[in-house]
Amino acid sequence: MLELHGRAMRHSVVVVSQIHDDQWTLPTPCAGWTLRDLLGHMTTENHGFAAAARGDRPAWEPHTFGDDPRRDYAESADAVVAAFAAAAPEFWLPNISSAVRFPARQAIGFHLLDYVVHSWDVAASLGRTVALEDDLVAAAQEVADRDVPDNERRHRPDAGFQPPFKLSGDMTPLAHLLAFLGRDPEWRP
């Protein structure tokens, strides 16, 4: 799982590095979020998961960018990869549940899923594609199938994932994953 997660993070860093300064206000597939909002969420999550993996109980405060949000993001990605590599077998993820410790493999899987999808979100916002390896998409789909139930919680406005998006015809594995998580794989800005 660590190797897959590391690759997911490298993909995200590459796609984030392609953002130009005049693109921060572009819309994203994440309803109501600009590209800057999405990157803030991604950076905050990286710092929060890294702190949790180190044994801290993070406050999950929104990230304030410095002069270069791309660099801030890349540094947060490096931090979470390093923290996961040294993580205890279980740790707290207060943004998911303050009452439950999660096995490290499951927590890393949550993060992998998020960053496979967010890599696509950023690329789609830029009008680009992201080339994710089949095994990476398959691992993310496995996490989604196991840990993202299709229930009433996905209908809430603050849900991390929306109800499945209905598509007809053949779909690529990435399109299937995106649709399962409530995104339109054909979304364009």
MARKE-679530 format. One record per residue (C-alpha): residue in three letters; residue number from 1; x, y, z. Coordinates in nm, 2 decimals, always signed. Each point is the difference from the previous one (the first is absolute). Layout:
<atoms>
atom type=ALA seq=NUM px=X py=Y pz=Z .
...
</atoms>
This chain:
<atoms>
atom type=MET seq=1 px=+0.00 py=+0.00 pz=+0.00 .
atom type=LEU seq=2 px=+0.29 py=+0.24 pz=+0.07 .
atom type=GLU seq=3 px=+0.14 py=-0.03 pz=-0.35 .
atom type=LEU seq=4 px=-0.34 py=+0.06 pz=-0.16 .
atom type=HIS seq=5 px=-0.06 py=+0.29 pz=+0.23 .
atom type=GLY seq=6 px=+0.34 py=+0.15 pz=-0.09 .
atom type=ARG seq=7 px=-0.08 py=-0.02 pz=-0.37 .
atom type=ALA seq=8 px=-0.34 py=+0.16 pz=+0.06 .
atom type=MET seq=9 px=+0.17 py=+0.29 pz=+0.17 .
atom type=ARG seq=10 px=+0.26 py=+0.04 pz=-0.27 .
atom type=HIS seq=11 px=-0.28 py=+0.02 pz=-0.26 .
atom type=SER seq=12 px=-0.17 py=+0.26 pz=+0.21 .
atom type=VAL seq=13 px=+0.32 py=+0.21 pz=+0.03 .
atom type=VAL seq=14 px=+0.06 py=-0.01 pz=-0.37 .
atom type=VAL seq=15 px=-0.36 py=+0.11 pz=-0.09 .
atom type=VAL seq=16 px=+0.01 py=+0.27 pz=+0.27 .
atom type=SER seq=17 px=+0.33 py=+0.13 pz=-0.14 .
atom type=GLN seq=18 px=-0.18 py=+0.07 pz=-0.33 .
atom type=ILE seq=19 px=-0.23 py=+0.26 pz=+0.15 .
atom type=HIS seq=20 px=+0.08 py=+0.36 pz=-0.12 .
atom type=ASP seq=21 px=-0.05 py=+0.30 pz=+0.22 .
atom type=ASP seq=22 px=-0.29 py=+0.12 pz=-0.21 .
atom type=GLN seq=23 px=-0.19 py=-0.33 pz=+0.06 .
atom type=TRP seq=24 px=-0.07 py=+0.01 pz=+0.37 .
atom type=THR seq=25 px=-0.36 py=+0.11 pz=-0.05 .
atom type=LEU seq=26 px=-0.09 py=-0.28 pz=-0.25 .
atom type=PRO seq=27 px=-0.30 py=-0.21 pz=+0.11 .
atom type=THR seq=28 px=+0.06 py=-0.36 pz=+0.10 .
atom type=PRO seq=29 px=-0.22 py=-0.32 pz=-0.01 .
atom type=CYS seq=30 px=-0.03 py=+0.06 pz=+0.38 .
atom type=ALA seq=31 px=-0.32 py=+0.21 pz=+0.01 .
atom type=GLY seq=32 px=+0.06 py=+0.36 pz=+0.11 .
atom type=TRP seq=33 px=+0.38 py=-0.04 pz=+0.02 .
atom type=THR seq=34 px=+0.25 py=+0.19 pz=-0.20 .
atom type=LEU seq=35 px=+0.34 py=-0.16 pz=-0.09 .
atom type=ARG seq=36 px=+0.15 py=+0.20 pz=+0.29 .
atom type=ASP seq=37 px=-0.27 py=-0.13 pz=+0.24 .
atom type=LEU seq=38 px=+0.07 py=-0.36 pz=-0.11 .
atom type=LEU seq=39 px=+0.37 py=+0.04 pz=+0.04 .
atom type=GLY seq=40 px=-0.06 py=+0.14 pz=+0.35 .
atom type=HIS seq=41 px=-0.20 py=-0.30 pz=+0.09 .
atom type=MET seq=42 px=+0.26 py=-0.24 pz=-0.14 .
atom type=THR seq=43 px=+0.28 py=+0.17 pz=+0.18 .
atom type=THR seq=44 px=-0.19 py=+0.01 pz=+0.33 .
atom type=GLU seq=45 px=-0.09 py=-0.37 pz=-0.03 .
atom type=ASN seq=46 px=+0.37 py=-0.08 pz=-0.07 .
atom type=HIS seq=47 px=+0.11 py=+0.19 pz=+0.32 .
atom type=GLY seq=48 px=-0.28 py=-0.16 pz=+0.20 .
atom type=PHE seq=49 px=+0.06 py=-0.35 pz=-0.11 .
atom type=ALA seq=50 px=+0.38 py=+0.05 pz=+0.05 .
atom type=ALA seq=51 px=-0.06 py=+0.13 pz=+0.36 .
atom type=ALA seq=52 px=-0.23 py=-0.29 pz=+0.08 .
atom type=ALA seq=53 px=+0.25 py=-0.26 pz=-0.14 .
atom type=ARG seq=54 px=+0.27 py=+0.16 pz=+0.22 .
atom type=GLY seq=55 px=-0.23 py=-0.06 pz=+0.31 .
atom type=ASP seq=56 px=-0.12 py=+0.36 pz=+0.03 .
atom type=ARG seq=57 px=-0.37 py=+0.09 pz=+0.03 .
atom type=PRO seq=58 px=-0.02 py=+0.26 pz=-0.27 .
atom type=ALA seq=59 px=-0.24 py=+0.29 pz=+0.01 .
atom type=TRP seq=60 px=-0.05 py=-0.02 pz=-0.38 .
atom type=GLU seq=61 px=+0.03 py=+0.38 pz=-0.04 .
atom type=PRO seq=62 px=-0.04 py=+0.14 pz=-0.35 .
atom type=HIS seq=63 px=+0.34 py=+0.05 pz=-0.16 .
atom type=THR seq=64 px=+0.12 py=+0.35 pz=-0.07 .
atom type=PHE seq=65 px=+0.21 py=+0.01 pz=-0.31 .
atom type=GLY seq=66 px=+0.34 py=+0.18 pz=-0.02 .
atom type=ASP seq=67 px=+0.14 py=+0.16 pz=-0.32 .
atom type=ASP seq=68 px=-0.03 py=-0.32 pz=-0.20 .
atom type=PRO seq=69 px=-0.30 py=-0.23 pz=+0.06 .
atom type=ARG seq=70 px=+0.15 py=-0.26 pz=-0.24 .
atom type=ARG seq=71 px=+0.31 py=-0.02 pz=+0.22 .
atom type=ASP seq=72 px=-0.21 py=-0.01 pz=+0.32 .
atom type=TYR seq=73 px=-0.20 py=-0.29 pz=-0.15 .
atom type=ALA seq=74 px=+0.31 py=-0.19 pz=-0.11 .
atom type=GLU seq=75 px=+0.15 py=+0.04 pz=+0.35 .
atom type=SER seq=76 px=-0.32 py=-0.12 pz=+0.16 .
atom type=ALA seq=77 px=+0.00 py=-0.30 pz=-0.23 .
atom type=ASP seq=78 px=+0.36 py=-0.09 pz=+0.09 .
atom type=ALA seq=79 px=-0.10 py=+0.03 pz=+0.37 .
atom type=VAL seq=80 px=-0.29 py=-0.24 pz=-0.02 .
atom type=VAL seq=81 px=+0.19 py=-0.26 pz=-0.20 .
atom type=ALA seq=82 px=+0.29 py=+0.02 pz=+0.26 .
atom type=ALA seq=83 px=-0.25 py=-0.02 pz=+0.30 .
atom type=PHE seq=84 px=-0.18 py=-0.30 pz=-0.15 .
atom type=ALA seq=85 px=+0.33 py=-0.18 pz=-0.05 .
atom type=ALA seq=86 px=+0.07 py=+0.04 pz=+0.37 .
atom type=ALA seq=87 px=-0.35 py=-0.04 pz=+0.13 .
atom type=ALA seq=88 px=-0.11 py=-0.21 pz=+0.29 .
atom type=PRO seq=89 px=-0.23 py=-0.29 pz=-0.08 .
atom type=GLU seq=90 px=-0.31 py=+0.21 pz=+0.10 .
atom type=PHE seq=91 px=-0.07 py=+0.36 pz=+0.04 .
atom type=TRP seq=92 px=-0.27 py=+0.26 pz=+0.05 .
atom type=LEU seq=93 px=-0.17 py=+0.18 pz=-0.29 .
atom type=PRO seq=94 px=-0.22 py=+0.25 pz=+0.18 .
atom type=ASN seq=95 px=-0.13 py=+0.14 pz=-0.33 .
atom type=ILE seq=96 px=-0.17 py=-0.34 pz=-0.05 .
atom type=SER seq=97 px=-0.07 py=-0.11 pz=+0.36 .
atom type=SER seq=98 px=+0.13 py=+0.13 pz=+0.33 .
atom type=ALA seq=99 px=-0.10 py=-0.32 pz=+0.17 .
atom type=VAL seq=100 px=+0.17 py=-0.26 pz=-0.22 .
atom type=ARG seq=101 px=+0.37 py=-0.08 pz=-0.07 .
atom type=PHE seq=102 px=+0.05 py=-0.12 pz=-0.36 .
atom type=PRO seq=103 px=+0.24 py=-0.26 pz=-0.12 .
atom type=ALA seq=104 px=+0.28 py=+0.17 pz=-0.18 .
atom type=ARG seq=105 px=-0.07 py=-0.19 pz=-0.32 .
atom type=GLN seq=106 px=-0.36 py=+0.11 pz=+0.00 .
atom type=ALA seq=107 px=+0.09 py=+0.36 pz=+0.07 .
atom type=ILE seq=108 px=+0.26 py=+0.00 pz=-0.28 .
atom type=GLY seq=109 px=-0.26 py=-0.16 pz=-0.22 .
atom type=PHE seq=110 px=-0.25 py=+0.29 pz=+0.08 .
atom type=HIS seq=111 px=+0.27 py=+0.25 pz=-0.10 .
atom type=LEU seq=112 px=+0.10 py=-0.19 pz=-0.31 .
atom type=LEU seq=113 px=-0.36 py=+0.00 pz=-0.12 .
atom type=ASP seq=114 px=-0.03 py=+0.37 pz=+0.07 .
atom type=TYR seq=115 px=+0.31 py=+0.09 pz=-0.19 .
atom type=VAL seq=116 px=-0.07 py=-0.22 pz=-0.31 .
atom type=VAL seq=117 px=-0.33 py=+0.19 pz=-0.02 .
atom type=HIS seq=118 px=+0.15 py=+0.34 pz=+0.08 .
atom type=SER seq=119 px=+0.27 py=-0.05 pz=-0.26 .
atom type=TRP seq=120 px=-0.28 py=-0.04 pz=-0.26 .
atom type=ASP seq=121 px=-0.19 py=+0.30 pz=+0.15 .
atom type=VAL seq=122 px=+0.30 py=+0.23 pz=-0.05 .
atom type=ALA seq=123 px=+0.08 py=-0.13 pz=-0.34 .
atom type=ALA seq=124 px=-0.36 py=+0.03 pz=-0.11 .
atom type=SER seq=125 px=-0.01 py=+0.36 pz=+0.13 .
atom type=LEU seq=126 px=+0.30 py=+0.07 pz=-0.22 .
atom type=GLY seq=127 px=-0.16 py=-0.16 pz=-0.30 .
atom type=ARG seq=128 px=+0.25 py=-0.28 pz=+0.01 .
atom type=THR seq=129 px=+0.01 py=-0.37 pz=+0.07 .
atom type=VAL seq=130 px=+0.20 py=-0.19 pz=+0.25 .
atom type=ALA seq=131 px=+0.16 py=-0.34 pz=-0.09 .
atom type=LEU seq=132 px=-0.05 py=-0.22 pz=+0.31 .
atom type=GLU seq=133 px=+0.13 py=-0.36 pz=-0.02 .
atom type=ASP seq=134 px=-0.27 py=-0.27 pz=+0.00 .
atom type=ASP seq=135 px=+0.12 py=-0.15 pz=+0.33 .
atom type=LEU seq=136 px=-0.02 py=+0.34 pz=+0.17 .
atom type=VAL seq=137 px=-0.36 py=+0.05 pz=-0.12 .
atom type=ALA seq=138 px=-0.09 py=-0.36 pz=+0.09 .
atom type=ALA seq=139 px=+0.14 py=+0.05 pz=+0.36 .
atom type=ALA seq=140 px=-0.21 py=+0.32 pz=+0.03 .
atom type=GLN seq=141 px=-0.31 py=-0.18 pz=-0.12 .
atom type=GLU seq=142 px=+0.06 py=-0.27 pz=+0.25 .
atom type=VAL seq=143 px=+0.01 py=+0.26 pz=+0.28 .
atom type=ALA seq=144 px=-0.31 py=+0.17 pz=-0.13 .
atom type=ASP seq=145 px=-0.19 py=-0.33 pz=-0.03 .
atom type=ARG seq=146 px=+0.10 py=-0.09 pz=+0.36 .
atom type=ASP seq=147 px=-0.01 py=+0.33 pz=+0.18 .
atom type=VAL seq=148 px=-0.25 py=+0.23 pz=-0.19 .
atom type=PRO seq=149 px=-0.34 py=-0.14 pz=+0.05 .
atom type=ASP seq=150 px=-0.28 py=+0.11 pz=-0.24 .
atom type=ASN seq=151 px=-0.24 py=+0.11 pz=+0.26 .
atom type=GLU seq=152 px=-0.20 py=+0.31 pz=+0.12 .
atom type=ARG seq=153 px=+0.31 py=+0.17 pz=+0.14 .
atom type=ARG seq=154 px=+0.12 py=+0.06 pz=-0.36 .
atom type=HIS seq=155 px=-0.31 py=+0.22 pz=-0.06 .
atom type=ARG seq=156 px=+0.10 py=+0.25 pz=+0.27 .
atom type=PRO seq=157 px=+0.14 py=+0.34 pz=-0.12 .
atom type=ASP seq=158 px=+0.32 py=-0.05 pz=+0.20 .
atom type=ALA seq=159 px=+0.06 py=-0.36 pz=-0.12 .
atom type=GLY seq=160 px=+0.35 py=-0.08 pz=-0.12 .
atom type=PHE seq=161 px=-0.14 py=-0.19 pz=-0.29 .
atom type=GLN seq=162 px=-0.33 py=+0.04 pz=-0.18 .
atom type=PRO seq=163 px=-0.24 py=-0.27 pz=-0.11 .
atom type=PRO seq=164 px=+0.12 py=-0.20 pz=-0.30 .
atom type=PHE seq=165 px=-0.01 py=+0.18 pz=-0.33 .
atom type=LYS seq=166 px=-0.19 py=-0.20 pz=-0.26 .
atom type=LEU seq=167 px=+0.18 py=-0.06 pz=-0.33 .
atom type=SER seq=168 px=-0.09 py=-0.23 pz=-0.28 .
atom type=GLY seq=169 px=+0.23 py=-0.21 pz=-0.21 .
atom type=ASP seq=170 px=+0.35 py=-0.12 pz=+0.05 .
atom type=MET seq=171 px=+0.21 py=+0.20 pz=+0.25 .
atom type=THR seq=172 px=+0.37 py=+0.00 pz=+0.07 .
atom type=PRO seq=173 px=+0.09 py=-0.12 pz=+0.35 .
atom type=LEU seq=174 px=+0.07 py=+0.37 pz=+0.10 .
atom type=ALA seq=175 px=-0.33 py=+0.11 pz=-0.14 .
atom type=HIS seq=176 px=-0.17 py=-0.28 pz=+0.19 .
atom type=LEU seq=177 px=+0.17 py=+0.11 pz=+0.32 .
atom type=LEU seq=178 px=-0.09 py=+0.37 pz=-0.05 .
atom type=ALA seq=179 px=-0.36 py=-0.09 pz=-0.08 .
atom type=PHE seq=180 px=-0.03 py=-0.22 pz=+0.31 .
atom type=LEU seq=181 px=+0.12 py=+0.29 pz=+0.21 .
atom type=GLY seq=182 px=-0.26 py=+0.24 pz=-0.15 .
atom type=ARG seq=183 px=+0.22 py=+0.18 pz=-0.25 .
atom type=ASP seq=184 px=-0.08 py=+0.04 pz=-0.37 .
atom type=PRO seq=185 px=+0.31 py=-0.15 pz=-0.18 .
atom type=GLU seq=186 px=-0.08 py=+0.23 pz=-0.29 .
atom type=TRP seq=187 px=+0.00 py=+0.32 pz=+0.21 .
atom type=ARG seq=188 px=+0.16 py=+0.30 pz=-0.17 .
atom type=PRO seq=189 px=+0.06 py=+0.35 pz=+0.14 .
</atoms>
